[in-house]
Amino acid sequence: MRTPGPFSRDNEPMSTATTIHPPALVRRGSWIYCPLLGAVAGFLLRIVAAWVAGLPWAPFQGVFELAASGADPWGMLVAIALGAIIGLGFAGLFAQERLTVTVGPERVVLATGRNAHEIAAAEVDAVFTERGHLVLLDGTGAELARRKSGLDRLALRDAFREHGYAWRDSDPYAGRYVLWTGDTEQLSLRVNALMTERDRALRRRDHKEAALLRTQLAEQGIVLRDGHRKQYWRHTD
């Protein structure tokens, strides 16, 4: 989708912006499939709840006793309705995490939910996708942004190229990464400590903590690349 930019005196657009949205099936489908799956889960929970509640060794007895309470058909209808409502909640969470990218000659806007991150075009030196993430680098090789996208790669490529950005088919610094093995001599004590914390976070599958530590390492001039639960690093220029 294109949105017109400022207009000149002869009413011709001086610039345009290109917006790449998630596929319509993804945007709209989650509002259908998530409540539907939630309703099915509520239906199944109602069916097995009475049986599980009667097992003395089963965990979460209180939950299953609550699910089994109430006479049918109202008890079943309530279970289905609650499941659908929970499914709607998940659909809302997914909607907040979906990325929309707007590319213009002056700036790039990365929007998720109500949050928008603007990056001036003059700061962007390279753009590429890597393992489902959109990555923007500055002239030193530092990451201006790394966002999980789920967007069409060709649409992203065409939009960035059209507006004069240097699109790369792969990471231009791929050959510079070094495997982190713990207490690496080339890194400071502070950086090694952060890398150790992040290694633990990755093993726990704590993605939020790992992302936070990635940001802290970026402040130390370290760019990371993950592969098979291992960390690879490089210095910015």
Secondary structure, DSSP 8 states (H G I E B T S, - for coil): -EEE--B-TTS-BS-EEEEE---HHHHHHHHHHHHHHHHHHHHHHHHHHHHHHT-TT-S-HHHHHHHH-S-TTHHHHHHHHHHHHHHHHHHHHHHHH-EEEEE-SSEEEEEETTEEEEEEGGG--EEEEETTEEEEE-TTS-EEEEEE--S-HHHHHHHHHHTT--B-SS-TTGGG-EE--SS-TTS-HHHHHHHHHHHHHHHHT-HHHHHHHHHHHHHTTEEEEEETTEEEEEE--
